[in-house]
Each structure stands twice: as C-alpha cells, then as structure tokens.
C-alpha cells in the first residue's frame, strides 16, 4: 500500500432492498486524495462485524503486529472495543 499509513474507518446505513451497514476503510494518497481501501456489507455495526472486517483488512494489506497504521473513526458502537481488543492481542 502506498501513501500515508493512515486509515479512516466508518460505518454507514444502507437503505432500500438490501438493508444493513457498509463498513469502510479509506486512505489518503500522496496528493491528499481520499480513496477507498476496503468495504463490506454487514447486517449491523457490531463488535463481531468490525472484528471480521479488520481481520480481513489486515490480511489483505499484509499487516503485522509491528505495523504503524493510525486509525481514525467516529467512535461508534463496535469499533472502539474491537480496536482495543485487536491492539492487545
């Protein structure tokens, strides 16, 4: 992954025929442009959904426990306990 080691994490409601929430990770490139890194449609913004999303994201980006990524979020529902749990383990 090129660009800065900064990821924004957020969840957003889906309306229409496929209700649920979209979990997303976005990054900033060298030209200060924002681009999506990953997204997933889940039933609800829960701790288990965020855990799954972050595990998949870490695997796809080949992150290790020594990676120095900074995560930005709006501190909603499952994200805080999930990040706290992931950082400890």
PyMOL Python script that loads the backbone (N, CA, C, O; Angstrom):
from pymol import cmd

cmd.read_pdbstr("""\
ATOM      1  N   UNK A   1       0.839  -1.173   0.000  1.00  0.00           N
ATOM      2  CA  UNK A   1       0.000   0.000   0.000  1.00  0.00           C
ATOM      3  C   UNK A   1       0.885   1.237   0.000  1.00  0.00           C
ATOM      4  O   UNK A   1       1.783   1.373   0.831  1.00  0.00           O
ATOM      5  N   UNK A   2       0.625   2.124  -0.927  1.00  0.00           N
ATOM      6  CA  UNK A   2       1.397   3.356  -0.957  1.00  0.00           C
ATOM      7  C   UNK A   2       0.620   4.460  -0.264  1.00  0.00           C
ATOM      8  O   UNK A   2      -0.543   4.280   0.095  1.00  0.00           O
ATOM      9  N   UNK A   3       1.253   5.582  -0.080  1.00  0.00           N
ATOM     10  CA  UNK A   3       0.590   6.687   0.604  1.00  0.00           C
ATOM     11  C   UNK A   3       0.953   6.700   2.074  1.00  0.00           C
ATOM     12  O   UNK A   3       1.927   6.078   2.498  1.00  0.00           O
ATOM     13  N   UNK A   4       0.160   7.412   2.836  1.00  0.00           N
ATOM     14  CA  UNK A   4       0.409   7.545   4.267  1.00  0.00           C
ATOM     15  C   UNK A   4      -0.144   6.348   5.034  1.00  0.00           C
ATOM     16  O   UNK A   4      -1.084   5.689   4.591  1.00  0.00           O
ATOM     17  N   UNK A   5       0.447   6.084   6.174  1.00  0.00           N
ATOM     18  CA  UNK A   5      -0.022   4.972   6.996  1.00  0.00           C
ATOM     19  C   UNK A   5      -1.147   5.455   7.898  1.00  0.00           C
ATOM     20  O   UNK A   5      -1.018   5.479   9.122  1.00  0.00           O
ATOM     21  N   UNK A   6      -2.249   5.836   7.272  1.00  0.00           N
ATOM     22  CA  UNK A   6      -3.401   6.388   7.961  1.00  0.00           C
ATOM     23  C   UNK A   6      -4.647   5.805   7.315  1.00  0.00           C
ATOM     24  O   UNK A   6      -4.812   5.880   6.097  1.00  0.00           O
ATOM     25  N   UNK A   7      -5.525   5.224   8.127  1.00  0.00           N
ATOM     26  CA  UNK A   7      -6.769   4.662   7.612  1.00  0.00           C
ATOM     27  C   UNK A   7      -7.950   5.233   8.384  1.00  0.00           C
ATOM     28  O   UNK A   7      -7.947   5.258   9.615  1.00  0.00           O
ATOM     29  N   UNK A   8      -8.945   5.685   7.659  1.00  0.00           N
ATOM     30  CA  UNK A   8     -10.191   6.126   8.264  1.00  0.00           C
ATOM     31  C   UNK A   8     -11.189   4.992   8.232  1.00  0.00           C
ATOM     32  O   UNK A   8     -11.378   4.366   7.189  1.00  0.00           O
ATOM     33  N   UNK A   9     -11.829   4.715   9.346  1.00  0.00           N
ATOM     34  CA  UNK A   9     -12.801   3.629   9.448  1.00  0.00           C
ATOM     35  C   UNK A   9     -14.166   4.207   9.772  1.00  0.00           C
ATOM     36  O   UNK A   9     -14.285   5.090  10.622  1.00  0.00           O
ATOM     37  N   UNK A  10     -15.205   3.709   9.091  1.00  0.00           N
ATOM     38  CA  UNK A  10     -16.547   4.207   9.364  1.00  0.00           C
ATOM     39  C   UNK A  10     -17.571   3.188   8.910  1.00  0.00           C
ATOM     40  O   UNK A  10     -17.286   2.318   8.086  1.00  0.00           O
ATOM     41  N   UNK A  11     -18.765   3.309   9.460  1.00  0.00           N
ATOM     42  CA  UNK A  11     -19.904   2.500   9.053  1.00  0.00           C
ATOM     43  C   UNK A  11     -21.025   3.419   8.608  1.00  0.00           C
ATOM     44  O   UNK A  11     -21.185   4.517   9.140  1.00  0.00           O
ATOM     45  N   UNK A  12     -21.801   2.970   7.634  1.00  0.00           N
ATOM     46  CA  UNK A  12     -22.889   3.786   7.105  1.00  0.00           C
ATOM     47  C   UNK A  12     -24.098   2.904   6.840  1.00  0.00           C
ATOM     48  O   UNK A  12     -23.956   1.761   6.406  1.00  0.00           O
ATOM     49  N   UNK A  13     -25.295   3.437   7.103  1.00  0.00           N
ATOM     50  CA  UNK A  13     -26.532   2.686   6.891  1.00  0.00           C
ATOM     51  C   UNK A  13     -26.824   2.497   5.412  1.00  0.00           C
ATOM     52  O   UNK A  13     -26.567   3.383   4.596  1.00  0.00           O
ATOM     53  N   UNK A  14     -27.364   1.329   5.075  1.00  0.00           N
ATOM     54  CA  UNK A  14     -27.857   1.044   3.731  1.00  0.00           C
ATOM     55  C   UNK A  14     -29.373   1.029   3.793  1.00  0.00           C
ATOM     56  O   UNK A  14     -29.953   0.419   4.692  1.00  0.00           O
ATOM     57  N   UNK A  15     -30.012   1.689   2.857  1.00  0.00           N
ATOM     58  CA  UNK A  15     -31.470   1.663   2.770  1.00  0.00           C
ATOM     59  C   UNK A  15     -31.849   1.058   1.430  1.00  0.00           C
ATOM     60  O   UNK A  15     -31.029   0.986   0.515  1.00  0.00           O
ATOM     61  N   UNK A  16     -33.082   0.628   1.323  1.00  0.00           N
ATOM     62  CA  UNK A  16     -33.540   0.038   0.073  1.00  0.00           C
ATOM     63  C   UNK A  16     -33.728  -1.451   0.208  1.00  0.00           C
ATOM     64  O   UNK A  16     -33.996  -1.952   1.300  1.00  0.00           O
ATOM     65  N   UNK A  17     -33.588  -2.171  -0.908  1.00  0.00           N
ATOM     66  CA  UNK A  17     -33.868  -3.607  -0.887  1.00  0.00           C
ATOM     67  C   UNK A  17     -32.835  -4.443  -0.126  1.00  0.00           C
ATOM     68  O   UNK A  17     -33.111  -5.593   0.216  1.00  0.00           O
ATOM     69  N   UNK A  18     -31.659  -3.888   0.142  1.00  0.00           N
ATOM     70  CA  UNK A  18     -30.601  -4.623   0.839  1.00  0.00           C
ATOM     71  C   UNK A  18     -30.184  -3.859   2.085  1.00  0.00           C
ATOM     72  O   UNK A  18     -29.129  -3.226   2.086  1.00  0.00           O
ATOM     73  N   UNK A  19     -30.987  -3.900   3.150  1.00  0.00           N
ATOM     74  CA  UNK A  19     -30.647  -3.139   4.358  1.00  0.00           C
ATOM     75  C   UNK A  19     -29.431  -3.740   5.064  1.00  0.00           C
ATOM     76  O   UNK A  19     -29.110  -4.914   4.886  1.00  0.00           O
ATOM     77  N   UNK A  20     -28.792  -2.944   5.834  1.00  0.00           N
ATOM     78  CA  UNK A  20     -27.609  -3.355   6.584  1.00  0.00           C
ATOM     79  C   UNK A  20     -26.714  -2.153   6.766  1.00  0.00           C
ATOM     80  O   UNK A  20     -27.180  -1.014   6.785  1.00  0.00           O
ATOM     81  N   UNK A  21     -25.440  -2.409   6.897  1.00  0.00           N
ATOM     82  CA  UNK A  21     -24.478  -1.327   7.018  1.00  0.00           C
ATOM     83  C   UNK A  21     -23.255  -1.635   6.174  1.00  0.00           C
ATOM     84  O   UNK A  21     -22.890  -2.794   5.979  1.00  0.00           O
ATOM     85  N   UNK A  22     -22.633  -0.583   5.682  1.00  0.00           N
ATOM     86  CA  UNK A  22     -21.372  -0.718   4.956  1.00  0.00           C
ATOM     87  C   UNK A  22     -20.262  -0.284   5.903  1.00  0.00           C
ATOM     88  O   UNK A  22     -20.285   0.831   6.424  1.00  0.00           O
ATOM     89  N   UNK A  23     -19.299  -1.157   6.124  1.00  0.00           N
ATOM     90  CA  UNK A  23     -18.089  -0.811   6.858  1.00  0.00           C
ATOM     91  C   UNK A  23     -17.036  -0.460   5.817  1.00  0.00           C
ATOM     92  O   UNK A  23     -16.885  -1.171   4.824  1.00  0.00           O
ATOM     93  N   UNK A  24     -16.313   0.619   6.034  1.00  0.00           N
ATOM     94  CA  UNK A  24     -15.338   1.039   5.031  1.00  0.00           C
ATOM     95  C   UNK A  24     -14.040   1.491   5.676  1.00  0.00           C
ATOM     96  O   UNK A  24     -14.002   1.934   6.824  1.00  0.00           O
ATOM     97  N   UNK A  25     -12.981   1.363   4.895  1.00  0.00           N
ATOM     98  CA  UNK A  25     -11.663   1.874   5.259  1.00  0.00           C
ATOM     99  C   UNK A  25     -11.194   2.739   4.096  1.00  0.00           C
ATOM    100  O   UNK A  25     -11.187   2.294   2.948  1.00  0.00           O
ATOM    101  N   UNK A  26     -10.803   3.976   4.396  1.00  0.00           N
ATOM    102  CA  UNK A  26     -10.311   4.881   3.369  1.00  0.00           C
ATOM    103  C   UNK A  26      -8.925   5.368   3.753  1.00  0.00           C
ATOM    104  O   UNK A  26      -8.555   5.362   4.927  1.00  0.00           O
ATOM    105  N   UNK A  27      -8.160   5.790   2.747  1.00  0.00           N
ATOM    106  CA  UNK A  27      -6.799   6.271   2.976  1.00  0.00           C
ATOM    107  C   UNK A  27      -6.589   7.568   2.212  1.00  0.00           C
ATOM    108  O   UNK A  27      -7.424   7.968   1.400  1.00  0.00           O
ATOM    109  N   UNK A  28      -5.475   8.212   2.480  1.00  0.00           N
ATOM    110  CA  UNK A  28      -5.088   9.444   1.803  1.00  0.00           C
ATOM    111  C   UNK A  28      -3.808   9.165   1.024  1.00  0.00           C
ATOM    112  O   UNK A  28      -2.839   8.637   1.570  1.00  0.00           O
ATOM    113  N   UNK A  29      -3.815   9.526  -0.263  1.00  0.00           N
ATOM    114  CA  UNK A  29      -2.628   9.292  -1.074  1.00  0.00           C
ATOM    115  C   UNK A  29      -1.673  10.482  -0.989  1.00  0.00           C
ATOM    116  O   UNK A  29      -1.918  11.425  -0.236  1.00  0.00           O
ATOM    117  N   UNK A  30      -0.600  10.439  -1.752  1.00  0.00           N
ATOM    118  CA  UNK A  30       0.433  11.472  -1.702  1.00  0.00           C
ATOM    119  C   UNK A  30      -0.072  12.831  -2.177  1.00  0.00           C
ATOM    120  O   UNK A  30       0.516  13.856  -1.832  1.00  0.00           O
ATOM    121  N   UNK A  31      -1.149  12.860  -2.962  1.00  0.00           N
ATOM    122  CA  UNK A  31      -1.717  14.124  -3.452  1.00  0.00           C
ATOM    123  C   UNK A  31      -2.890  14.593  -2.602  1.00  0.00           C
ATOM    124  O   UNK A  31      -3.682  15.424  -3.045  1.00  0.00           O
ATOM    125  N   UNK A  32      -3.008  14.067  -1.382  1.00  0.00           N
ATOM    126  CA  UNK A  32      -4.095  14.384  -0.457  1.00  0.00           C
ATOM    127  C   UNK A  32      -5.464  13.989  -0.994  1.00  0.00           C
ATOM    128  O   UNK A  32      -6.476  14.568  -0.600  1.00  0.00           O
ATOM    129  N   UNK A  33      -5.503  13.018  -1.879  1.00  0.00           N
ATOM    130  CA  UNK A  33      -6.769  12.482  -2.355  1.00  0.00           C
ATOM    131  C   UNK A  33      -7.221  11.339  -1.467  1.00  0.00           C
ATOM    132  O   UNK A  33      -6.404  10.542  -1.006  1.00  0.00           O
ATOM    133  N   UNK A  34      -8.522  11.259  -1.229  1.00  0.00           N
ATOM    134  CA  UNK A  34      -9.073  10.181  -0.413  1.00  0.00           C
ATOM    135  C   UNK A  34      -9.534   9.067  -1.342  1.00  0.00           C
ATOM    136  O   UNK A  34     -10.222   9.325  -2.330  1.00  0.00           O
ATOM    137  N   UNK A  35      -9.157   7.831  -1.031  1.00  0.00           N
ATOM    138  CA  UNK A  35      -9.589   6.705  -1.854  1.00  0.00           C
ATOM    139  C   UNK A  35      -9.983   5.528  -0.969  1.00  0.00           C
ATOM    140  O   UNK A  35      -9.418   5.338   0.108  1.00  0.00           O
ATOM    141  N   UNK A  36     -10.958   4.734  -1.428  1.00  0.00           N
ATOM    142  CA  UNK A  36     -11.386   3.577  -0.640  1.00  0.00           C
ATOM    143  C   UNK A  36     -10.345   2.461  -0.703  1.00  0.00           C
ATOM    144  O   UNK A  36      -9.795   2.158  -1.761  1.00  0.00           O
ATOM    145  N   UNK A  37     -10.098   1.871   0.433  1.00  0.00           N
ATOM    146  CA  UNK A  37      -9.177   0.734   0.512  1.00  0.00           C
ATOM    147  C   UNK A  37      -9.967  -0.564   0.569  1.00  0.00           C
ATOM    148  O   UNK A  37      -9.624  -1.538  -0.101  1.00  0.00           O
ATOM    149  N   UNK A  38     -11.037  -0.575   1.378  1.00  0.00           N
ATOM    150  CA  UNK A  38     -11.856  -1.774   1.526  1.00  0.00           C
ATOM    151  C   UNK A  38     -13.236  -1.383   2.022  1.00  0.00           C
ATOM    152  O   UNK A  38     -13.412  -0.362   2.687  1.00  0.00           O
ATOM    153  N   UNK A  39     -14.209  -2.215   1.686  1.00  0.00           N
ATOM    154  CA  UNK A  39     -15.559  -2.024   2.211  1.00  0.00           C
ATOM    155  C   UNK A  39     -16.244  -3.378   2.269  1.00  0.00           C
ATOM    156  O   UNK A  39     -15.881  -4.309   1.550  1.00  0.00           O
ATOM    157  N   UNK A  40     -17.249  -3.472   3.146  1.00  0.00           N
ATOM    158  CA  UNK A  40     -18.002  -4.715   3.295  1.00  0.00           C
ATOM    159  C   UNK A  40     -19.418  -4.389   3.739  1.00  0.00           C
ATOM    160  O   UNK A  40     -19.632  -3.466   4.524  1.00  0.00           O
ATOM    161  N   UNK A  41     -20.366  -5.134   3.245  1.00  0.00           N
ATOM    162  CA  UNK A  41     -21.756  -5.008   3.663  1.00  0.00           C
ATOM    163  C   UNK A  41     -22.015  -6.023   4.763  1.00  0.00           C
ATOM    164  O   UNK A  41     -21.824  -7.224   4.570  1.00  0.00           O
ATOM    165  N   UNK A  42     -22.455  -5.530   5.932  1.00  0.00           N
ATOM    166  CA  UNK A  42     -22.730  -6.392   7.084  1.00  0.00           C
ATOM    167  C   UNK A  42     -24.142  -6.125   7.589  1.00  0.00           C
ATOM    168  O   UNK A  42     -24.764  -5.130   7.216  1.00  0.00           O
ATOM    169  N   UNK A  43     -24.647  -7.018   8.439  1.00  0.00           N
ATOM    170  CA  UNK A  43     -26.004  -6.854   8.970  1.00  0.00           C
ATOM    171  C   UNK A  43     -26.113  -5.655   9.903  1.00  0.00           C
ATOM    172  O   UNK A  43     -27.098  -4.919   9.850  1.00  0.00           O
ATOM    173  N   UNK A  44     -25.112  -5.450  10.759  1.00  0.00           N
ATOM    174  CA  UNK A  44     -25.145  -4.359  11.732  1.00  0.00           C
ATOM    175  C   UNK A  44     -23.713  -3.986  12.106  1.00  0.00           C
ATOM    176  O   UNK A  44     -22.790  -4.781  11.930  1.00  0.00           O
ATOM    177  N   UNK A  45     -23.539  -2.782  12.618  1.00  0.00           N
ATOM    178  CA  UNK A  45     -22.239  -2.314  13.064  1.00  0.00           C
ATOM    179  C   UNK A  45     -22.000  -2.813  14.483  1.00  0.00           C
ATOM    180  O   UNK A  45     -22.264  -2.113  15.461  1.00  0.00           O
ATOM    181  N   UNK A  46     -21.497  -4.032  14.570  1.00  0.00           N
ATOM    182  CA  UNK A  46     -21.270  -4.683  15.860  1.00  0.00           C
ATOM    183  C   UNK A  46     -19.785  -4.980  16.040  1.00  0.00           C
ATOM    184  O   UNK A  46     -18.989  -4.851  15.110  1.00  0.00           O
ATOM    185  N   UNK A  47     -19.440  -5.373  17.241  1.00  0.00           N
ATOM    186  CA  UNK A  47     -18.051  -5.724  17.535  1.00  0.00           C
ATOM    187  C   UNK A  47     -17.585  -6.899  16.673  1.00  0.00           C
ATOM    188  O   UNK A  47     -16.462  -6.887  16.170  1.00  0.00           O
ATOM    189  N   UNK A  48     -18.434  -7.906  16.500  1.00  0.00           N
ATOM    190  CA  UNK A  48     -18.041  -9.062  15.691  1.00  0.00           C
ATOM    191  C   UNK A  48     -17.893  -8.696  14.218  1.00  0.00           C
ATOM    192  O   UNK A  48     -17.010  -9.222  13.539  1.00  0.00           O
ATOM    193  N   UNK A  49     -18.750  -7.796  13.710  1.00  0.00           N
ATOM    194  CA  UNK A  49     -18.632  -7.367  12.317  1.00  0.00           C
ATOM    195  C   UNK A  49     -17.346  -6.576  12.100  1.00  0.00           C
ATOM    196  O   UNK A  49     -16.656  -6.778  11.100  1.00  0.00           O
ATOM    197  N   UNK A  50     -17.018  -5.675  13.031  1.00  0.00           N
ATOM    198  CA  UNK A  50     -15.782  -4.913  12.920  1.00  0.00           C
ATOM    199  C   UNK A  50     -14.557  -5.813  13.064  1.00  0.00           C
ATOM    200  O   UNK A  50     -13.559  -5.619  12.371  1.00  0.00           O
ATOM    201  N   UNK A  51     -14.631  -6.794  13.961  1.00  0.00           N
ATOM    202  CA  UNK A  51     -13.513  -7.728  14.118  1.00  0.00           C
ATOM    203  C   UNK A  51     -13.251  -8.462  12.818  1.00  0.00           C
ATOM    204  O   UNK A  51     -12.108  -8.549  12.370  1.00  0.00           O
ATOM    205  N   UNK A  52     -14.294  -8.986  12.212  1.00  0.00           N
ATOM    206  CA  UNK A  52     -14.156  -9.688  10.931  1.00  0.00           C
ATOM    207  C   UNK A  52     -13.582  -8.764   9.866  1.00  0.00           C
ATOM    208  O   UNK A  52     -12.660  -9.141   9.143  1.00  0.00           O
ATOM    209  N   UNK A  53     -14.132  -7.542   9.769  1.00  0.00           N
ATOM    210  CA  UNK A  53     -13.681  -6.584   8.755  1.00  0.00           C
ATOM    211  C   UNK A  53     -12.206  -6.239   8.936  1.00  0.00           C
ATOM    212  O   UNK A  53     -11.448  -6.232   7.967  1.00  0.00           O
ATOM    213  N   UNK A  54     -11.797  -5.953  10.168  1.00  0.00           N
ATOM    214  CA  UNK A  54     -10.404  -5.580  10.425  1.00  0.00           C
ATOM    215  C   UNK A  54      -9.444  -6.752  10.232  1.00  0.00           C
ATOM    216  O   UNK A  54      -8.310  -6.554   9.795  1.00  0.00           O
ATOM    217  N   UNK A  55      -9.880  -7.961  10.551  1.00  0.00           N
ATOM    218  CA  UNK A  55      -9.039  -9.137  10.296  1.00  0.00           C
ATOM    219  C   UNK A  55      -8.834  -9.330   8.800  1.00  0.00           C
ATOM    220  O   UNK A  55      -7.718  -9.602   8.357  1.00  0.00           O
ATOM    221  N   UNK A  56      -9.901  -9.191   8.020  1.00  0.00           N
ATOM    222  CA  UNK A  56      -9.785  -9.303   6.547  1.00  0.00           C
ATOM    223  C   UNK A  56      -8.909  -8.188   5.994  1.00  0.00           C
ATOM    224  O   UNK A  56      -8.076  -8.429   5.120  1.00  0.00           O
ATOM    225  N   UNK A  57      -9.088  -6.969   6.496  1.00  0.00           N
ATOM    226  CA  UNK A  57      -8.289  -5.829   6.046  1.00  0.00           C
ATOM    227  C   UNK A  57      -6.813  -6.048   6.354  1.00  0.00           C
ATOM    228  O   UNK A  57      -5.957  -5.819   5.500  1.00  0.00           O
ATOM    229  N   UNK A  58      -6.515  -6.488   7.567  1.00  0.00           N
ATOM    230  CA  UNK A  58      -5.126  -6.759   7.949  1.00  0.00           C
ATOM    231  C   UNK A  58      -4.501  -7.843   7.096  1.00  0.00           C
ATOM    232  O   UNK A  58      -3.332  -7.750   6.722  1.00  0.00           O
ATOM    233  N   UNK A  59      -5.275  -8.869   6.787  1.00  0.00           N
ATOM    234  CA  UNK A  59      -4.765  -9.948   5.942  1.00  0.00           C
ATOM    235  C   UNK A  59      -4.515  -9.440   4.517  1.00  0.00           C
ATOM    236  O   UNK A  59      -3.477  -9.734   3.924  1.00  0.00           O
ATOM    237  N   UNK A  60      -5.464  -8.680   3.973  1.00  0.00           N
ATOM    238  CA  UNK A  60      -5.329  -8.180   2.602  1.00  0.00           C
ATOM    239  C   UNK A  60      -4.173  -7.195   2.455  1.00  0.00           C
ATOM    240  O   UNK A  60      -3.502  -7.183   1.423  1.00  0.00           O
ATOM    241  N   UNK A  61      -3.932  -6.368   3.472  1.00  0.00           N
ATOM    242  CA  UNK A  61      -2.843  -5.396   3.423  1.00  0.00           C
ATOM    243  C   UNK A  61      -1.524  -5.976   3.925  1.00  0.00           C
ATOM    244  O   UNK A  61      -0.504  -5.287   3.944  1.00  0.00           O
ATOM    245  N   UNK A  62      -1.547  -7.239   4.329  1.00  0.00           N
ATOM    246  CA  UNK A  62      -0.369  -7.933   4.851  1.00  0.00           C
ATOM    247  C   UNK A  62       0.238  -7.172   6.040  1.00  0.00           C
ATOM    248  O   UNK A  62       1.448  -6.955   6.108  1.00  0.00           O
ATOM    249  N   UNK A  63      -0.644  -6.773   6.978  1.00  0.00           N
ATOM    250  CA  UNK A  63      -0.194  -6.058   8.165  1.00  0.00           C
ATOM    251  C   UNK A  63       0.273  -7.042   9.229  1.00  0.00           C
ATOM    252  O   UNK A  63      -0.290  -8.127   9.372  1.00  0.00           O
ATOM    253  N   UNK A  64       1.291  -6.663   9.964  1.00  0.00           N
ATOM    254  CA  UNK A  64       1.777  -7.487  11.066  1.00  0.00           C
ATOM    255  C   UNK A  64       1.518  -6.737  12.368  1.00  0.00           C
ATOM    256  O   UNK A  64       1.021  -5.610  12.358  1.00  0.00           O
ATOM    257  N   UNK A  65       1.853  -7.361  13.471  1.00  0.00           N
ATOM    258  CA  UNK A  65       1.641  -6.707  14.773  1.00  0.00           C
ATOM    259  C   UNK A  65       2.565  -5.506  14.947  1.00  0.00           C
ATOM    260  O   UNK A  65       2.339  -4.683  15.835  1.00  0.00           O
ATOM    261  N   UNK A  66       3.602  -5.390  14.118  1.00  0.00           N
ATOM    262  CA  UNK A  66       4.527  -4.257  14.196  1.00  0.00           C
ATOM    263  C   UNK A  66       4.186  -3.150  13.207  1.00  0.00           C
ATOM    264  O   UNK A  66       4.964  -2.207  13.059  1.00  0.00           O
ATOM    265  N   UNK A  67       3.056  -3.236  12.533  1.00  0.00           N
ATOM    266  CA  UNK A  67       2.658  -2.195  11.589  1.00  0.00           C
ATOM    267  C   UNK A  67       2.309  -0.915  12.346  1.00  0.00           C
ATOM    268  O   UNK A  67       1.799  -0.956  13.466  1.00  0.00           O
ATOM    269  N   UNK A  68       2.590   0.204  11.721  1.00  0.00           N
ATOM    270  CA  UNK A  68       2.391   1.502  12.377  1.00  0.00           C
ATOM    271  C   UNK A  68       1.250   2.296  11.757  1.00  0.00           C
ATOM    272  O   UNK A  68       1.401   3.494  11.515  1.00  0.00           O
ATOM    273  N   UNK A  69       0.135   1.673  11.498  1.00  0.00           N
ATOM    274  CA  UNK A  69      -1.001   2.387  10.937  1.00  0.00           C
ATOM    275  C   UNK A  69      -1.723   3.160  12.029  1.00  0.00           C
ATOM    276  O   UNK A  69      -1.826   2.705  13.168  1.00  0.00           O
ATOM    277  N   UNK A  70      -2.218   4.331  11.667  1.00  0.00           N
ATOM    278  CA  UNK A  70      -3.055   5.133  12.543  1.00  0.00           C
ATOM    279  C   UNK A  70      -4.478   5.016  12.038  1.00  0.00           C
ATOM    280  O   UNK A  70      -4.735   5.203  10.849  1.00  0.00           O
ATOM    281  N   UNK A  71      -5.412   4.705  12.938  1.00  0.00           N
ATOM    282  CA  UNK A  71      -6.813   4.557  12.573  1.00  0.00           C
ATOM    283  C   UNK A  71      -7.602   5.750  13.089  1.00  0.00           C
ATOM    284  O   UNK A  71      -7.424   6.185  14.227  1.00  0.00           O
ATOM    285  N   UNK A  72      -8.479   6.274  12.231  1.00  0.00           N
ATOM    286  CA  UNK A  72      -9.361   7.371  12.607  1.00  0.00           C
ATOM    287  C   UNK A  72     -10.785   6.853  12.506  1.00  0.00           C
ATOM    288  O   UNK A  72     -11.139   6.210  11.518  1.00  0.00           O
ATOM    289  N   UNK A  73     -11.607   7.122  13.511  1.00  0.00           N
ATOM    290  CA  UNK A  73     -13.000   6.685  13.467  1.00  0.00           C
ATOM    291  C   UNK A  73     -13.885   7.710  14.162  1.00  0.00           C
ATOM    292  O   UNK A  73     -13.401   8.670  14.761  1.00  0.00           O
ATOM    293  N   UNK A  74     -15.197   7.482  14.066  1.00  0.00           N
ATOM    294  CA  UNK A  74     -16.145   8.335  14.765  1.00  0.00           C
ATOM    295  C   UNK A  74     -16.553   7.744  16.112  1.00  0.00           C
ATOM    296  O   UNK A  74     -17.490   8.227  16.748  1.00  0.00           O
ATOM    297  N   UNK A  75     -15.857   6.710  16.539  1.00  0.00           N
ATOM    298  CA  UNK A  75     -16.042   6.066  17.851  1.00  0.00           C
ATOM    299  C   UNK A  75     -17.454   5.538  18.054  1.00  0.00           C
ATOM    300  O   UNK A  75     -18.040   5.731  19.119  1.00  0.00           O
ATOM    301  N   UNK A  76     -17.996   4.885  17.064  1.00  0.00           N
ATOM    302  CA  UNK A  76     -19.344   4.351  17.143  1.00  0.00           C
ATOM    303  C   UNK A  76     -19.331   2.865  17.496  1.00  0.00           C
ATOM    304  O   UNK A  76     -18.403   2.135  17.147  1.00  0.00           O
ATOM    305  N   UNK A  77     -20.343   2.452  18.170  1.00  0.00           N
ATOM    306  CA  UNK A  77     -20.715   1.080  18.515  1.00  0.00           C
ATOM    307  C   UNK A  77     -19.549   0.125  18.665  1.00  0.00           C
ATOM    308  O   UNK A  77     -18.837   0.187  19.667  1.00  0.00           O
ATOM    309  N   UNK A  78     -19.329  -0.758  17.698  1.00  0.00           N
ATOM    310  CA  UNK A  78     -18.384  -1.850  17.867  1.00  0.00           C
ATOM    311  C   UNK A  78     -16.939  -1.514  17.598  1.00  0.00           C
ATOM    312  O   UNK A  78     -16.068  -2.336  17.884  1.00  0.00           O
ATOM    313  N   UNK A  79     -16.637  -0.343  17.059  1.00  0.00           N
ATOM    314  CA  UNK A  79     -15.267  -0.064  16.632  1.00  0.00           C
ATOM    315  C   UNK A  79     -14.294   0.100  17.798  1.00  0.00           C
ATOM    316  O   UNK A  79     -13.169  -0.396  17.720  1.00  0.00           O
ATOM    317  N   UNK A  80     -14.687   0.772  18.864  1.00  0.00           N
ATOM    318  CA  UNK A  80     -13.769   1.014  19.982  1.00  0.00           C
ATOM    319  C   UNK A  80     -13.388  -0.288  20.681  1.00  0.00           C
ATOM    320  O   UNK A  80     -12.196  -0.544  20.850  1.00  0.00           O
ATOM    321  N   UNK A  81     -14.363  -1.143  21.106  1.00  0.00           N
ATOM    322  CA  UNK A  81     -13.940  -2.397  21.739  1.00  0.00           C
ATOM    323  C   UNK A  81     -13.157  -3.303  20.802  1.00  0.00           C
ATOM    324  O   UNK A  81     -12.278  -4.045  21.240  1.00  0.00           O
ATOM    325  N   UNK A  82     -13.474  -3.245  19.517  1.00  0.00           N
ATOM    326  CA  UNK A  82     -12.764  -4.094  18.551  1.00  0.00           C
ATOM    327  C   UNK A  82     -11.329  -3.648  18.404  1.00  0.00           C
ATOM    328  O   UNK A  82     -10.423  -4.479  18.468  1.00  0.00           O
ATOM    329  N   UNK A  83     -11.091  -2.367  18.210  1.00  0.00           N
ATOM    330  CA  UNK A  83      -9.728  -1.870  18.078  1.00  0.00           C
ATOM    331  C   UNK A  83      -8.944  -2.106  19.361  1.00  0.00           C
ATOM    332  O   UNK A  83      -7.768  -2.466  19.311  1.00  0.00           O
ATOM    333  N   UNK A  84      -9.576  -1.909  20.493  1.00  0.00           N
ATOM    334  CA  UNK A  84      -8.891  -2.134  21.762  1.00  0.00           C
ATOM    335  C   UNK A  84      -8.491  -3.605  21.907  1.00  0.00           C
ATOM    336  O   UNK A  84      -7.376  -3.915  22.327  1.00  0.00           O
ATOM    337  N   UNK A  85      -9.411  -4.505  21.554  1.00  0.00           N
ATOM    338  CA  UNK A  85      -9.134  -5.930  21.627  1.00  0.00           C
ATOM    339  C   UNK A  85      -8.030  -6.330  20.647  1.00  0.00           C
ATOM    340  O   UNK A  85      -7.139  -7.105  20.996  1.00  0.00           O
ATOM    341  N   UNK A  86      -8.090  -5.802  19.422  1.00  0.00           N
ATOM    342  CA  UNK A  86      -7.095  -6.133  18.403  1.00  0.00           C
ATOM    343  C   UNK A  86      -5.716  -5.631  18.798  1.00  0.00           C
ATOM    344  O   UNK A  86      -4.721  -6.294  18.504  1.00  0.00           O
ATOM    345  N   UNK A  87      -5.628  -4.487  19.452  1.00  0.00           N
ATOM    346  CA  UNK A  87      -4.336  -3.930  19.849  1.00  0.00           C
ATOM    347  C   UNK A  87      -3.709  -4.729  20.971  1.00  0.00           C
ATOM    348  O   UNK A  87      -2.485  -4.849  21.035  1.00  0.00           O
ATOM    349  N   UNK A  88      -4.524  -5.278  21.857  1.00  0.00           N
ATOM    350  CA  UNK A  88      -3.988  -6.040  22.993  1.00  0.00           C
ATOM    351  C   UNK A  88      -3.510  -7.412  22.554  1.00  0.00           C
ATOM    352  O   UNK A  88      -2.480  -7.894  23.026  1.00  0.00           O
ATOM    353  N   UNK A  89      -4.268  -8.058  21.632  1.00  0.00           N
ATOM    354  CA  UNK A  89      -3.901  -9.432  21.243  1.00  0.00           C
ATOM    355  C   UNK A  89      -2.767  -9.485  20.256  1.00  0.00           C
ATOM    356  O   UNK A  89      -2.357 -10.571  19.845  1.00  0.00           O
TER     357      UNK A  89
END
""", "prot")
cmd.dss("prot")
cmd.show_as("cartoon", "prot")
cmd.util.cbc("prot")
cmd.orient("prot")
